[in-house]
Amino acid sequence: MGTITIHLRNKEEETFMENLLQRMKISFEKNEDDFELTNEMKRVIDEALKQDRSKAVDGKESLKRIRAKYGL
């Protein structure tokens, strides 16, 4: 069995190719290591880095608050 590597430019192309390969019943494997942040992701990270760290909570406390607020 051979391997073909496809480099996609954006999420739209990725979704298109996944759907096409699934409809053609062609198995495929995604390499999740080749991940790039979008400009929106970078903006959110930059905003988070500007926040006052004295008000920060750890991950467990954050999840506890989310569960309490949204009932997850």
PQR file with spaces between the fields and no chain letter, atoms N, CA, C, O and H, PARSE charges and radii, in Angstrom:
ATOM       1  N    MET     1       0.854   -1.169    0.000 -0.4000 1.5000
ATOM       2  CA   MET     1       0.000    0.000    0.000 -0.0000 2.0000
ATOM       3  C    MET     1       0.903    1.235    0.000  0.5500 1.7000
ATOM       4  O    MET     1       1.902    1.276    0.717 -0.5500 1.4000
ATOM       5  N    GLY     2       0.556    2.220   -0.788 -0.4000 1.5000
ATOM       6  CA   GLY     2       1.338    3.447   -0.883 -0.0000 2.0000
ATOM       7  C    GLY     2       0.776    4.556   -0.022  0.5500 1.7000
ATOM       8  O    GLY     2      -0.309    4.444    0.547 -0.5500 1.4000
ATOM       9  H    GLY     2      -0.256    2.187   -1.371  0.4000 1.0000
ATOM      10  N    THR     3       1.534    5.620    0.059 -0.4000 1.5000
ATOM      11  CA   THR     3       1.124    6.782    0.842 -0.0000 2.0000
ATOM      12  C    THR     3       1.123    8.013   -0.046  0.5500 1.7000
ATOM      13  O    THR     3       2.040    8.226   -0.838 -0.5500 1.4000
ATOM      14  H    THR     3       2.416    5.711   -0.404  0.4000 1.0000
ATOM      15  N    ILE     4       0.089    8.812    0.096 -0.4000 1.5000
ATOM      16  CA   ILE     4      -0.016   10.086   -0.614 -0.0000 2.0000
ATOM      17  C    ILE     4      -0.159   11.173    0.434  0.5500 1.7000
ATOM      18  O    ILE     4      -0.977   11.056    1.347 -0.5500 1.4000
ATOM      19  H    ILE     4      -0.656    8.639    0.739  0.4000 1.0000
ATOM      20  N    THR     5       0.625   12.223    0.311 -0.4000 1.5000
ATOM      21  CA   THR     5       0.534   13.353    1.234 -0.0000 2.0000
ATOM      22  C    THR     5      -0.108   14.524    0.512  0.5500 1.7000
ATOM      23  O    THR     5       0.306   14.888   -0.589 -0.5500 1.4000
ATOM      24  H    THR     5       1.289   12.318   -0.431  0.4000 1.0000
ATOM      25  N    ILE     6      -1.120   15.110    1.137 -0.4000 1.5000
ATOM      26  CA   ILE     6      -1.817   16.262    0.563 -0.0000 2.0000
ATOM      27  C    ILE     6      -1.665   17.437    1.519  0.5500 1.7000
ATOM      28  O    ILE     6      -1.992   17.329    2.701 -0.5500 1.4000
ATOM      29  H    ILE     6      -1.456   14.813    2.031  0.4000 1.0000
ATOM      30  N    HIS     7      -1.169   18.556    1.010 -0.4000 1.5000
ATOM      31  CA   HIS     7      -1.028   19.760    1.822 -0.0000 2.0000
ATOM      32  C    HIS     7      -2.188   20.703    1.487  0.5500 1.7000
ATOM      33  O    HIS     7      -2.316   21.183    0.361 -0.5500 1.4000
ATOM      34  H    HIS     7      -0.903   18.644    0.050  0.4000 1.0000
ATOM      35  N    LEU     8      -3.021   20.952    2.488 -0.4000 1.5000
ATOM      36  CA   LEU     8      -4.210   21.776    2.288 -0.0000 2.0000
ATOM      37  C    LEU     8      -3.970   23.178    2.841  0.5500 1.7000
ATOM      38  O    LEU     8      -3.248   23.351    3.823 -0.5500 1.4000
ATOM      39  H    LEU     8      -2.918   20.562    3.403  0.4000 1.0000
ATOM      40  N    ARG     9      -4.580   24.172    2.206 -0.4000 1.5000
ATOM      41  CA   ARG     9      -4.344   25.567    2.572 -0.0000 2.0000
ATOM      42  C    ARG     9      -5.205   26.054    3.732  0.5500 1.7000
ATOM      43  O    ARG     9      -4.805   26.959    4.464 -0.5500 1.4000
ATOM      44  H    ARG     9      -5.167   24.031    1.408  0.4000 1.0000
ATOM      45  N    ASN    10      -6.386   25.459    3.904 -0.4000 1.5000
ATOM      46  CA   ASN    10      -7.278   25.966    4.945 -0.0000 2.0000
ATOM      47  C    ASN    10      -8.257   24.877    5.367  0.5500 1.7000
ATOM      48  O    ASN    10      -8.287   23.788    4.794 -0.5500 1.4000
ATOM      49  H    ASN    10      -6.711   24.724    3.309  0.4000 1.0000
ATOM      50  N    LYS    11      -9.057   25.197    6.383 -0.4000 1.5000
ATOM      51  CA   LYS    11     -10.011   24.243    6.937 -0.0000 2.0000
ATOM      52  C    LYS    11     -11.068   23.838    5.909  0.5500 1.7000
ATOM      53  O    LYS    11     -11.534   22.699    5.905 -0.5500 1.4000
ATOM      54  H    LYS    11      -9.033   26.082    6.848  0.4000 1.0000
ATOM      55  N    GLU    12     -11.439   24.765    5.049 -0.4000 1.5000
ATOM      56  CA   GLU    12     -12.440   24.471    4.021 -0.0000 2.0000
ATOM      57  C    GLU    12     -11.945   23.369    3.086  0.5500 1.7000
ATOM      58  O    GLU    12     -12.691   22.443    2.768 -0.5500 1.4000
ATOM      59  H    GLU    12     -11.061   25.690    5.051  0.4000 1.0000
ATOM      60  N    GLU    13     -10.704   23.464    2.650 -0.4000 1.5000
ATOM      61  CA   GLU    13     -10.131   22.431    1.787 -0.0000 2.0000
ATOM      62  C    GLU    13     -10.030   21.100    2.529  0.5500 1.7000
ATOM      63  O    GLU    13     -10.280   20.037    1.961 -0.5500 1.4000
ATOM      64  H    GLU    13     -10.097   24.216    2.909  0.4000 1.0000
ATOM      65  N    GLU    14      -9.661   21.177    3.797 -0.4000 1.5000
ATOM      66  CA   GLU    14      -9.547   19.961    4.600 -0.0000 2.0000
ATOM      67  C    GLU    14     -10.893   19.250    4.697  0.5500 1.7000
ATOM      68  O    GLU    14     -10.971   18.035    4.510 -0.5500 1.4000
ATOM      69  H    GLU    14      -9.458   22.041    4.258  0.4000 1.0000
ATOM      70  N    THR    15     -11.945   19.998    4.987 -0.4000 1.5000
ATOM      71  CA   THR    15     -13.285   19.422    5.098 -0.0000 2.0000
ATOM      72  C    THR    15     -13.729   18.835    3.764  0.5500 1.7000
ATOM      73  O    THR    15     -14.297   17.744    3.718 -0.5500 1.4000
ATOM      74  H    THR    15     -11.881   20.985    5.139  0.4000 1.0000
ATOM      75  N    PHE    16     -13.472   19.558    2.685 -0.4000 1.5000
ATOM      76  CA   PHE    16     -13.832   19.076    1.350 -0.0000 2.0000
ATOM      77  C    PHE    16     -13.162   17.732    1.055  0.5500 1.7000
ATOM      78  O    PHE    16     -13.820   16.791    0.610 -0.5500 1.4000
ATOM      79  H    PHE    16     -13.011   20.444    2.722  0.4000 1.0000
ATOM      80  N    MET    17     -11.855   17.646    1.305 -0.4000 1.5000
ATOM      81  CA   MET    17     -11.118   16.420    1.006 -0.0000 2.0000
ATOM      82  C    MET    17     -11.582   15.260    1.891  0.5500 1.7000
ATOM      83  O    MET    17     -11.710   14.131    1.416 -0.5500 1.4000
ATOM      84  H    MET    17     -11.321   18.410    1.666  0.4000 1.0000
ATOM      85  N    GLU    18     -11.834   15.534    3.169 -0.4000 1.5000
ATOM      86  CA   GLU    18     -12.325   14.486    4.058 -0.0000 2.0000
ATOM      87  C    GLU    18     -13.646   13.925    3.549  0.5500 1.7000
ATOM      88  O    GLU    18     -13.826   12.710    3.479 -0.5500 1.4000
ATOM      89  H    GLU    18     -11.730   16.451    3.555  0.4000 1.0000
ATOM      90  N    ASN    19     -14.568   14.817    3.193 -0.4000 1.5000
ATOM      91  CA   ASN    19     -15.875   14.384    2.687 -0.0000 2.0000
ATOM      92  C    ASN    19     -15.736   13.603    1.390  0.5500 1.7000
ATOM      93  O    ASN    19     -16.393   12.578    1.206 -0.5500 1.4000
ATOM      94  H    ASN    19     -14.421   15.805    3.250  0.4000 1.0000
ATOM      95  N    LEU    20     -14.890   14.079    0.496 -0.4000 1.5000
ATOM      96  CA   LEU    20     -14.677   13.407   -0.786 -0.0000 2.0000
ATOM      97  C    LEU    20     -14.113   12.003   -0.576  0.5500 1.7000
ATOM      98  O    LEU    20     -14.610   11.040   -1.159 -0.5500 1.4000
ATOM      99  H    LEU    20     -14.356   14.911    0.646  0.4000 1.0000
ATOM     100  N    LEU    21     -13.091   11.888    0.244 -0.4000 1.5000
ATOM     101  CA   LEU    21     -12.483   10.580    0.482 -0.0000 2.0000
ATOM     102  C    LEU    21     -13.448    9.630    1.178  0.5500 1.7000
ATOM     103  O    LEU    21     -13.462    8.435    0.881 -0.5500 1.4000
ATOM     104  H    LEU    21     -12.687   12.671    0.718  0.4000 1.0000
ATOM     105  N    GLN    22     -14.248   10.144    2.093 -0.4000 1.5000
ATOM     106  CA   GLN    22     -15.235    9.292    2.768 -0.0000 2.0000
ATOM     107  C    GLN    22     -16.281    8.786    1.787  0.5500 1.7000
ATOM     108  O    GLN    22     -16.648    7.612    1.819 -0.5500 1.4000
ATOM     109  H    GLN    22     -14.237   11.114    2.334  0.4000 1.0000
ATOM     110  N    ARG    23     -16.760    9.663    0.918 -0.4000 1.5000
ATOM     111  CA   ARG    23     -17.778    9.244   -0.070 -0.0000 2.0000
ATOM     112  C    ARG    23     -17.225    8.226   -1.059  0.5500 1.7000
ATOM     113  O    ARG    23     -17.952    7.359   -1.543 -0.5500 1.4000
ATOM     114  H    ARG    23     -16.462   10.617    0.892  0.4000 1.0000
ATOM     115  N    MET    24     -15.922    8.338   -1.357 -0.4000 1.5000
ATOM     116  CA   MET    24     -15.278    7.396   -2.277 -0.0000 2.0000
ATOM     117  C    MET    24     -14.831    6.122   -1.550  0.5500 1.7000
ATOM     118  O    MET    24     -14.266    5.213   -2.158 -0.5500 1.4000
ATOM     119  H    MET    24     -15.331    9.042   -0.964  0.4000 1.0000
ATOM     120  N    LYS    25     -15.096    6.074   -0.237 -0.4000 1.5000
ATOM     121  CA   LYS    25     -14.720    4.940    0.602 -0.0000 2.0000
ATOM     122  C    LYS    25     -13.214    4.681    0.565  0.5500 1.7000
ATOM     123  O    LYS    25     -12.760    3.537    0.526 -0.5500 1.4000
ATOM     124  H    LYS    25     -15.555    6.813    0.257  0.4000 1.0000
ATOM     125  N    ILE    26     -12.458    5.773    0.578 -0.4000 1.5000
ATOM     126  CA   ILE    26     -10.998    5.700    0.631 -0.0000 2.0000
ATOM     127  C    ILE    26     -10.578    6.028    2.056  0.5500 1.7000
ATOM     128  O    ILE    26     -10.911    7.091    2.578 -0.5500 1.4000
ATOM     129  H    ILE    26     -12.826    6.702    0.610  0.4000 1.0000
ATOM     130  N    SER    27      -9.850    5.118    2.679 -0.4000 1.5000
ATOM     131  CA   SER    27      -9.408    5.372    4.048 -0.0000 2.0000
ATOM     132  C    SER    27      -8.283    6.403    4.027  0.5500 1.7000
ATOM     133  O    SER    27      -7.488    6.466    3.089 -0.5500 1.4000
ATOM     134  H    SER    27      -9.580    4.254    2.255  0.4000 1.0000
ATOM     135  N    PHE    28      -8.242    7.198    5.074 -0.4000 1.5000
ATOM     136  CA   PHE    28      -7.208    8.213    5.170 -0.0000 2.0000
ATOM     137  C    PHE    28      -6.850    8.444    6.622  0.5500 1.7000
ATOM     138  O    PHE    28      -7.603    8.098    7.533 -0.5500 1.4000
ATOM     139  H    PHE    28      -8.888    7.146    5.836  0.4000 1.0000
ATOM     140  N    GLU    29      -5.711    9.023    6.813 -0.4000 1.5000
ATOM     141  CA   GLU    29      -5.212    9.301    8.152 -0.0000 2.0000
ATOM     142  C    GLU    29      -4.746   10.748    8.185  0.5500 1.7000
ATOM     143  O    GLU    29      -3.975   11.190    7.333 -0.5500 1.4000
ATOM     144  H    GLU    29      -5.099    9.304    6.073  0.4000 1.0000
ATOM     145  N    LYS    30      -5.231   11.480    9.189 -0.4000 1.5000
ATOM     146  CA   LYS    30      -4.849   12.883    9.323 -0.0000 2.0000
ATOM     147  C    LYS    30      -3.641   12.998   10.238  0.5500 1.7000
ATOM     148  O    LYS    30      -3.569   12.334   11.272 -0.5500 1.4000
ATOM     149  H    LYS    30      -5.857   11.122    9.881  0.4000 1.0000
ATOM     150  N    ASN    31      -2.705   13.834    9.859 -0.4000 1.5000
ATOM     151  CA   ASN    31      -1.551   14.118   10.701 -0.0000 2.0000
ATOM     152  C    ASN    31      -1.864   15.378   11.496  0.5500 1.7000
ATOM     153  O    ASN    31      -1.782   16.487   10.968 -0.5500 1.4000
ATOM     154  H    ASN    31      -2.763   14.374    9.020  0.4000 1.0000
ATOM     155  N    GLU    32      -2.214   15.211   12.742 -0.4000 1.5000
ATOM     156  CA   GLU    32      -2.594   16.342   13.583 -0.0000 2.0000
ATOM     157  C    GLU    32      -1.387   17.136   14.069  0.5500 1.7000
ATOM     158  O    GLU    32      -1.548   18.198   14.672 -0.5500 1.4000
ATOM     159  H    GLU    32      -2.280   14.311   13.171  0.4000 1.0000
ATOM     160  N    ASP    33      -0.177   16.633   13.814 -0.4000 1.5000
ATOM     161  CA   ASP    33       1.029   17.344   14.240 -0.0000 2.0000
ATOM     162  C    ASP    33       1.281   18.582   13.390  0.5500 1.7000
ATOM     163  O    ASP    33       1.987   19.496   13.819 -0.5500 1.4000
ATOM     164  H    ASP    33      -0.046   15.771   13.325  0.4000 1.0000
ATOM     165  N    ASP    34       0.718   18.619   12.202 -0.4000 1.5000
ATOM     166  CA   ASP    34       0.934   19.733   11.274 -0.0000 2.0000
ATOM     167  C    ASP    34      -0.170   20.766   11.485  0.5500 1.7000
ATOM     168  O    ASP    34      -1.022   20.957   10.618 -0.5500 1.4000
ATOM     169  H    ASP    34       0.145   17.877   11.854  0.4000 1.0000
ATOM     170  N    PHE    35      -0.150   21.422   12.628 -0.4000 1.5000
ATOM     171  CA   PHE    35      -1.217   22.336   13.019 -0.0000 2.0000
ATOM     172  C    PHE    35      -0.699   23.769   13.035  0.5500 1.7000
ATOM     173  O    PHE    35       0.384   24.039   13.553 -0.5500 1.4000
ATOM     174  H    PHE    35       0.542   21.267   13.332  0.4000 1.0000
ATOM     175  N    GLU    36      -1.466   24.672   12.473 -0.4000 1.5000
ATOM     176  CA   GLU    36      -1.108   26.085   12.497 -0.0000 2.0000
ATOM     177  C    GLU    36      -2.222   26.873   13.166  0.5500 1.7000
ATOM     178  O    GLU    36      -3.404   26.598   12.956 -0.5500 1.4000
ATOM     179  H    GLU    36      -2.346   24.453   12.052  0.4000 1.0000
ATOM     180  N    LEU    37      -1.838   27.856   13.973 -0.4000 1.5000
ATOM     181  CA   LEU    37      -2.824   28.716   14.621 -0.0000 2.0000
ATOM     182  C    LEU    37      -3.403   29.700   13.608  0.5500 1.7000
ATOM     183  O    LEU    37      -2.678   30.257   12.783 -0.5500 1.4000
ATOM     184  H    LEU    37      -0.879   28.080   14.144  0.4000 1.0000
ATOM     185  N    THR    38      -4.712   29.905   13.682 -0.4000 1.5000
ATOM     186  CA   THR    38      -5.334   30.920   12.838 -0.0000 2.0000
ATOM     187  C    THR    38      -5.065   32.293   13.451  0.5500 1.7000
ATOM     188  O    THR    38      -4.627   32.390   14.597 -0.5500 1.4000
ATOM     189  H    THR    38      -5.300   29.452   14.352  0.4000 1.0000
ATOM     190  N    ASN    39      -5.324   33.341   12.697 -0.4000 1.5000
ATOM     191  CA   ASN    39      -5.143   34.697   13.221 -0.0000 2.0000
ATOM     192  C    ASN    39      -6.048   34.946   14.419  0.5500 1.7000
ATOM     193  O    ASN    39      -5.658   35.640   15.358 -0.5500 1.4000
ATOM     194  H    ASN    39      -5.680   33.263   11.765  0.4000 1.0000
ATOM     195  N    GLU    40      -7.251   34.388   14.394 -0.4000 1.5000
ATOM     196  CA   GLU    40      -8.184   34.535   15.514 -0.0000 2.0000
ATOM     197  C    GLU    40      -7.628   33.858   16.760  0.5500 1.7000
ATOM     198  O    GLU    40      -7.707   34.416   17.854 -0.5500 1.4000
ATOM     199  H    GLU    40      -7.568   33.825   13.631  0.4000 1.0000
ATOM     200  N    MET    41      -7.068   32.667   16.606 -0.4000 1.5000
ATOM     201  CA   MET    41      -6.471   31.955   17.740 -0.0000 2.0000
ATOM     202  C    MET    41      -5.309   32.764   18.326  0.5500 1.7000
ATOM     203  O    MET    41      -5.166   32.883   19.543 -0.5500 1.4000
ATOM     204  H    MET    41      -7.004   32.213   15.717  0.4000 1.0000
ATOM     205  N    LYS    42      -4.490   33.311   17.437 -0.4000 1.5000
ATOM     206  CA   LYS    42      -3.355   34.118   17.891 -0.0000 2.0000
ATOM     207  C    LYS    42      -3.836   35.357   18.646  0.5500 1.7000
ATOM     208  O    LYS    42      -3.233   35.751   19.645 -0.5500 1.4000
ATOM     209  H    LYS    42      -4.606   33.214   16.448  0.4000 1.0000
ATOM     210  N    ARG    43      -4.915   35.966   18.171 -0.4000 1.5000
ATOM     211  CA   ARG    43      -5.454   37.160   18.826 -0.0000 2.0000
ATOM     212  C    ARG    43      -5.944   36.824   20.232  0.5500 1.7000
ATOM     213  O    ARG    43      -5.680   37.561   21.182 -0.5500 1.4000
ATOM     214  H    ARG    43      -5.404   35.646   17.360  0.4000 1.0000
ATOM     215  N    VAL    44      -6.663   35.701   20.359 -0.4000 1.5000
ATOM     216  CA   VAL    44      -7.182   35.291   21.664 -0.0000 2.0000
ATOM     217  C    VAL    44      -6.033   34.991   22.628  0.5500 1.7000
ATOM     218  O    VAL    44      -6.092   35.370   23.797 -0.5500 1.4000
ATOM     219  H    VAL    44      -6.878   35.102   19.588  0.4000 1.0000
ATOM     220  N    ILE    45      -5.010   34.326   22.152 -0.4000 1.5000
ATOM     221  CA   ILE    45      -3.849   34.026   22.993 -0.0000 2.0000
ATOM     222  C    ILE    45      -3.161   35.309   23.430  0.5500 1.7000
ATOM     223  O    ILE    45      -2.803   35.457   24.599 -0.5500 1.4000
ATOM     224  H    ILE    45      -4.963   34.018   21.202  0.4000 1.0000
ATOM     225  N    ASP    46      -2.973   36.240   22.497 -0.4000 1.5000
ATOM     226  CA   ASP    46      -2.337   37.514   22.837 -0.0000 2.0000
ATOM     227  C    ASP    46      -3.129   38.265   23.896  0.5500 1.7000
ATOM     228  O    ASP    46      -2.546   38.838   24.816 -0.5500 1.4000
ATOM     229  H    ASP    46      -3.264   36.120   21.547  0.4000 1.0000
ATOM     230  N    GLU    47      -4.455   38.268   23.776 -0.4000 1.5000
ATOM     231  CA   GLU    47      -5.308   38.925   24.774 -0.0000 2.0000
ATOM     232  C    GLU    47      -5.169   38.246   26.132  0.5500 1.7000
ATOM     233  O    GLU    47      -5.097   38.916   27.163 -0.5500 1.4000
ATOM     234  H    GLU    47      -4.930   37.802   23.029  0.4000 1.0000
ATOM     235  N    ALA    48      -5.131   36.928   26.130 -0.4000 1.5000
ATOM     236  CA   ALA    48      -4.999   36.185   27.392 -0.0000 2.0000
ATOM     237  C    ALA    48      -3.660   36.484   28.065  0.5500 1.7000
ATOM     238  O    ALA    48      -3.585   36.575   29.290 -0.5500 1.4000
ATOM     239  H    ALA    48      -5.189   36.384   25.293  0.4000 1.0000
ATOM     240  N    LEU    49      -2.613   36.636   27.269 -0.4000 1.5000
ATOM     241  CA   LEU    49      -1.293   36.919   27.830 -0.0000 2.0000
ATOM     242  C    LEU    49      -1.213   38.311   28.457  0.5500 1.7000
ATOM     243  O    LEU    49      -0.348   38.568   29.294 -0.5500 1.4000
ATOM     244  H    LEU    49      -2.675   36.562   26.274  0.4000 1.0000
ATOM     245  N    LYS    50      -2.107   39.198   28.057 -0.4000 1.5000
ATOM     246  CA   LYS    50      -2.118   40.564   28.595 -0.0000 2.0000
ATOM     247  C    LYS    50      -2.871   40.659   29.926  0.5500 1.7000
ATOM     248  O    LYS    50      -2.793   41.680   30.608 -0.5500 1.4000
ATOM     249  H    LYS    50      -2.809   38.989   27.377  0.4000 1.0000
ATOM     250  N    GLN    51      -3.595   39.606   30.295 -0.4000 1.5000
ATOM     251  CA   GLN    51      -4.418   39.645   31.500 -0.0000 2.0000
ATOM     252  C    GLN    51      -3.557   39.655   32.761  0.5500 1.7000
ATOM     253  O    GLN    51      -2.422   39.178   32.772 -0.5500 1.4000
ATOM     254  H    GLN    51      -3.659   38.776   29.740  0.4000 1.0000
ATOM     255  N    ASP    52      -4.130   40.209   33.810 -0.4000 1.5000
ATOM     256  CA   ASP    52      -3.474   40.284   35.115 -0.0000 2.0000
ATOM     257  C    ASP    52      -3.368   38.873   35.705  0.5500 1.7000
ATOM     258  O    ASP    52      -4.385   38.233   35.974 -0.5500 1.4000
ATOM     259  H    ASP    52      -5.052   40.596   33.801  0.4000 1.0000
ATOM     260  N    ARG    53      -2.162   38.401   35.900 -0.4000 1.5000
ATOM     261  CA   ARG    53      -1.946   37.032   36.386 -0.0000 2.0000
ATOM     262  C    ARG    53      -2.347   36.854   37.849  0.5500 1.7000
ATOM     263  O    ARG    53      -2.541   35.723   38.297 -0.5500 1.4000
ATOM     264  H    ARG    53      -1.336   38.921   35.682  0.4000 1.0000
ATOM     265  N    SER    54      -2.472   37.936   38.592 -0.4000 1.5000
ATOM     266  CA   SER    54      -2.854   37.802   39.995 -0.0000 2.0000
ATOM     267  C    SER    54      -4.300   37.316   40.137  0.5500 1.7000
ATOM     268  O    SER    54      -4.691   36.838   41.201 -0.5500 1.4000
ATOM     269  H    SER    54      -2.315   38.854   38.228  0.4000 1.0000
ATOM     270  N    LYS    55      -5.088   37.437   39.073 -0.4000 1.5000
ATOM     271  CA   LYS    55      -6.484   36.984   39.088 -0.0000 2.0000
ATOM     272  C    LYS    55      -6.650   35.601   38.445  0.5500 1.7000
ATOM     273  O    LYS    55      -7.770   35.106   38.320 -0.5500 1.4000
ATOM     274  H    LYS    55      -4.770   37.825   38.208  0.4000 1.0000
ATOM     275  N    ALA    56      -5.557   34.991   38.045 -0.4000 1.5000
ATOM     276  CA   ALA    56      -5.605   33.702   37.351 -0.0000 2.0000
ATOM     277  C    ALA    56      -5.970   32.573   38.314  0.5500 1.7000
ATOM     278  O    ALA    56      -5.642   32.619   39.500 -0.5500 1.4000
ATOM     279  H    ALA    56      -4.647   35.393   38.146  0.4000 1.0000
ATOM     280  N    VAL    57      -6.655   31.562   37.781 -0.4000 1.5000
ATOM     281  CA   VAL    57      -6.984   30.363   38.553 -0.0000 2.0000
ATOM     282  C    VAL    57      -6.428   29.154   37.800  0.5500 1.7000
ATOM     283  O    VAL    57      -6.204   29.214   36.591 -0.5500 1.4000
ATOM     284  H    VAL    57      -6.922   31.525   36.818  0.4000 1.0000
ATOM     285  N    ASP    58      -6.211   28.067   38.520 -0.4000 1.5000
ATOM     286  CA   ASP    58      -5.679   26.878   37.858 -0.0000 2.0000
ATOM     287  C    ASP    58      -6.782   26.178   37.055  0.5500 1.7000
ATOM     288  O    ASP    58      -7.955   26.543   37.137 -0.5500 1.4000
ATOM     289  H    ASP    58      -6.393   28.018   39.502  0.4000 1.0000
ATOM     290  N    GLY    59      -6.388   25.183   36.293 -0.4000 1.5000
ATOM     291  CA   GLY    59      -7.319   24.487   35.417 -0.0000 2.0000
ATOM     292  C    GLY    59      -8.470   23.820   36.147  0.5500 1.7000
ATOM     293  O    GLY    59      -9.611   23.871   35.686 -0.5500 1.4000
ATOM     294  H    GLY    59      -5.435   24.886   36.227  0.4000 1.0000
ATOM     295  N    LYS    60      -8.180   23.192   37.290 -0.4000 1.5000
ATOM     296  CA   LYS    60      -9.239   22.507   38.044 -0.0000 2.0000
ATOM     297  C    LYS    60     -10.289   23.491   38.539  0.5500 1.7000
ATOM     298  O    LYS    60     -11.487   23.217   38.465 -0.5500 1.4000
ATOM     299  H    LYS    60      -7.254   23.151   37.664  0.4000 1.0000
ATOM     300  N    GLU    61      -9.837   24.640   39.045 -0.4000 1.5000
ATOM     301  CA   GLU    61     -10.780   25.654   39.530 -0.0000 2.0000
ATOM     302  C    GLU    61     -11.598   26.208   38.366  0.5500 1.7000
ATOM     303  O    GLU    61     -12.800   26.440   38.498 -0.5500 1.4000
ATOM     304  H    GLU    61      -8.864   24.862   39.104  0.4000 1.0000
ATOM     305  N    SER    62     -10.953   26.415   37.249 -0.4000 1.5000
ATOM     306  CA   SER    62     -11.647   26.916   36.070 -0.0000 2.0000
ATOM     307  C    SER    62     -12.746   25.946   35.627  0.5500 1.7000
ATOM     308  O    SER    62     -13.869   26.366   35.347 -0.5500 1.4000
ATOM     309  H    SER    62      -9.977   26.226   37.141  0.4000 1.0000
ATOM     310  N    LEU    63     -12.423   24.656   35.564 -0.4000 1.5000
ATOM     311  CA   LEU    63     -13.425   23.647   35.192 -0.0000 2.0000
ATOM     312  C    LEU    63     -14.551   23.583   36.213  0.5500 1.7000
ATOM     313  O    LEU    63     -15.713   23.401   35.848 -0.5500 1.4000
ATOM     314  H    LEU    63     -11.511   24.315   35.792  0.4000 1.0000
ATOM     315  N    LYS    64     -14.212   23.732   37.498 -0.4000 1.5000
ATOM     316  CA   LYS    64     -15.229   23.725   38.553 -0.0000 2.0000
ATOM     317  C    LYS    64     -16.223   24.862   38.335  0.5500 1.7000
ATOM     318  O    LYS    64     -17.431   24.666   38.472 -0.5500 1.4000
ATOM     319  H    LYS    64     -13.268   23.879   37.794  0.4000 1.0000
ATOM     320  N    ARG    65     -15.721   26.048   37.996 -0.4000 1.5000
ATOM     321  CA   ARG    65     -16.589   27.207   37.749 -0.0000 2.0000
ATOM     322  C    ARG    65     -17.457   27.006   36.511  0.5500 1.7000
ATOM     323  O    ARG    65     -18.636   27.360   36.507 -0.5500 1.4000
ATOM     324  H    ARG    65     -14.740   26.207   37.885  0.4000 1.0000
ATOM     325  N    ILE    66     -16.873   26.441   35.470 -0.4000 1.5000
ATOM     326  CA   ILE    66     -17.634   26.188   34.233 -0.0000 2.0000
ATOM     327  C    ILE    66     -18.750   25.192   34.505  0.5500 1.7000
ATOM     328  O    ILE    66     -19.881   25.383   34.059 -0.5500 1.4000
ATOM     329  H    ILE    66     -15.915   26.153   35.473  0.4000 1.0000
ATOM     330  N    ARG    67     -18.429   24.119   35.243 -0.4000 1.5000
ATOM     331  CA   ARG    67     -19.455   23.107   35.575 -0.0000 2.0000
ATOM     332  C    ARG    67     -20.583   23.725   36.394  0.5500 1.7000
ATOM     333  O    ARG    67     -21.761   23.461   36.153 -0.5500 1.4000
ATOM     334  H    ARG    67     -17.510   23.963   35.605  0.4000 1.0000
ATOM     335  N    ALA    68     -20.204   24.547   37.358 -0.4000 1.5000
ATOM     336  CA   ALA    68     -21.228   25.171   38.218 -0.0000 2.0000
ATOM     337  C    ALA    68     -22.122   26.108   37.412  0.5500 1.7000
ATOM     338  O    ALA    68     -23.336   26.146   37.615 -0.5500 1.4000
ATOM     339  H    ALA    68     -19.247   24.761   37.553  0.4000 1.0000
ATOM     340  N    LYS    69     -21.520   26.860   36.503 -0.4000 1.5000
ATOM     341  CA   LYS    69     -22.283   27.838   35.739 -0.0000 2.0000
ATOM     342  C    LYS    69     -23.155   27.193   34.663  0.5500 1.7000
ATOM     343  O    LYS    69     -24.307   27.583   34.472 -0.5500 1.4000
ATOM     344  H    LYS    69     -20.535   26.830   36.338  0.4000 1.0000
ATOM     345  N    TYR    70     -22.587   26.183   33.946 -0.4000 1.5000
ATOM     346  CA   TYR    70     -23.281   25.612   32.797 -0.0000 2.0000
ATOM     347  C    TYR    70     -23.805   24.203   33.022  0.5500 1.7000
ATOM     348  O    TYR    70     -24.409   23.617   32.123 -0.5500 1.4000
ATOM     349  H    TYR    70     -21.651   25.866   34.101  0.4000 1.0000
ATOM     350  N    GLY    71     -23.579   23.647   34.224 -0.4000 1.5000
ATOM     351  CA   GLY    71     -24.117   22.323   34.536 -0.0000 2.0000
ATOM     352  C    GLY    71     -23.531   21.195   33.719  0.5500 1.7000
ATOM     353  O    GLY    71     -24.224   20.233   33.390 -0.5500 1.4000
ATOM     354  H    GLY    71     -23.088   24.124   34.954  0.4000 1.0000
ATOM     355  N    LEU    72     -22.283   21.306   33.398 -0.4000 1.5000
ATOM     356  CA   LEU    72     -21.631   20.239   32.606 -0.0000 2.0000
ATOM     357  C    LEU    72     -21.192   19.094   33.470  0.5500 1.7000
ATOM     358  O    LEU    72     -20.630   18.121   32.966 -0.5500 1.4000
ATOM     359  H    LEU    72     -21.720   22.088   33.666  0.4000 1.0000
